């Protein structure tokens, strides 16, 4: 057997296989990426309606000022706002959506993504949102026994959402009306303590 059949030919065949597979993956990604993005956007919008059912539709708000807050959407009909925030749990990030009435009180909370252990961390996922809604905040709400880290993650995410909403009735009202000119300060939780952030809004930006 000459060197071409023994060494060269297998290398060429392997290279051609790699080229074909890479091309197929690229085409597949190009086709499926928009579909996946559309499905994700639809799921997120459905979750927003779940926590703020009185809304007619939502508009994204620019200028998120609190660390760990991913997005703020206001209801077009002024029903309130929805804030999405996350915090580190036991198995990964725990993401929550908090729906605020126009007066700033909490309408509902849902956990949209988590990697917590079934049967332990999942208990906190199932039980805490309703308890926090009933208390209209995390004060006075106990964590779930055996799921301390998950409980703290949910509390932290909700606290960040409250901070973004301004921890009061006026904040959700202002958010529903759109960005107003002025200077806004809020605090997010960092590794070593709180991190104050100030955002200046001018001409609605």
TAHUTA-V231225 format. One record per residue. RES is the residue in one letter. PSI is psi as a letter, one per 30 degrees, with the letter a starting at -180 (* if undefined). Layout:
# TAHUTA-V231225
res:RES psi:PSI
res:RES psi:PSI
This chain:
# TAHUTA-V231225
res:X psi:k
res:X psi:l
res:X psi:e
res:X psi:e
res:X psi:e
res:X psi:e
res:X psi:e
res:X psi:e
res:X psi:e
res:X psi:e
res:X psi:e
res:X psi:e
res:X psi:e
res:X psi:e
res:X psi:e
res:X psi:e
res:X psi:e
res:X psi:e
res:X psi:e
res:X psi:e
res:X psi:e
res:X psi:e
res:X psi:e
res:X psi:e
res:X psi:e
res:X psi:e
res:X psi:e
res:X psi:e
res:X psi:e
res:X psi:e
res:X psi:e
res:X psi:f
res:X psi:e
res:X psi:e
res:X psi:e
res:X psi:e
res:X psi:e
res:X psi:e
res:X psi:e
res:X psi:e
res:X psi:e
res:X psi:e
res:X psi:e
res:X psi:e
res:X psi:e
res:X psi:e
res:X psi:e
res:X psi:e
res:X psi:f
res:X psi:e
res:X psi:f
res:X psi:i
res:X psi:f
res:X psi:f
res:X psi:k
res:X psi:e
res:X psi:l
res:X psi:l
res:X psi:k
res:X psi:k
res:X psi:k
res:X psi:l
res:X psi:h
res:X psi:k
res:X psi:f
res:X psi:k
res:X psi:k
res:X psi:f
res:X psi:k
res:X psi:e
res:X psi:l
res:X psi:k
res:X psi:k
res:X psi:k
res:X psi:k
res:X psi:f
res:X psi:g
res:X psi:g
res:X psi:f
res:X psi:b
res:X psi:l
res:X psi:k
res:X psi:k
res:X psi:k
res:X psi:l
res:X psi:l
res:X psi:l
res:X psi:k
res:X psi:a
res:X psi:e
res:X psi:f
res:X psi:a
res:X psi:k
res:X psi:j
res:X psi:k
res:X psi:l
res:X psi:k
res:X psi:k
res:X psi:k
res:X psi:k
res:X psi:l
res:X psi:f
res:X psi:g
res:X psi:f
res:X psi:l
res:X psi:k
res:X psi:e
res:X psi:l
res:X psi:k
res:X psi:k
res:X psi:j
res:X psi:f
res:X psi:k
res:X psi:l
res:X psi:h
res:X psi:l
res:X psi:k
res:X psi:k
res:X psi:f
res:X psi:d
res:X psi:e
res:X psi:f
res:X psi:e
res:X psi:e
res:X psi:e
res:X psi:e
res:X psi:e
res:X psi:e
res:X psi:e
res:X psi:e
res:X psi:e
res:X psi:e
res:X psi:e
res:X psi:e
res:X psi:f
res:X psi:h
res:X psi:l
res:X psi:f
res:X psi:k
res:X psi:f
res:X psi:k
res:X psi:k
res:X psi:l
res:X psi:k
res:X psi:k
res:X psi:f
res:X psi:h
res:X psi:e
res:X psi:e
res:X psi:e
res:X psi:e
res:X psi:e
res:X psi:e
res:X psi:e
res:X psi:e
res:X psi:e
res:X psi:e
res:X psi:e
res:X psi:e
res:X psi:e
res:X psi:e
res:X psi:e
res:X psi:e
res:X psi:e
res:X psi:f
res:X psi:g
res:X psi:h
res:X psi:l
res:X psi:e
res:X psi:e
res:X psi:e
res:X psi:e
res:X psi:e
res:X psi:e
res:X psi:e
res:X psi:f
res:X psi:f
res:X psi:l
res:X psi:k
res:X psi:k
res:X psi:k
res:X psi:a
res:X psi:k
res:X psi:k
res:X psi:k
res:X psi:l
res:X psi:k
res:X psi:l
res:X psi:k
res:X psi:a
res:X psi:e
res:X psi:f
res:X psi:a
res:X psi:k
res:X psi:j
res:X psi:k
res:X psi:k
res:X psi:k
res:X psi:k
res:X psi:k
res:X psi:k
res:X psi:k
res:X psi:h
res:X psi:g
res:X psi:*
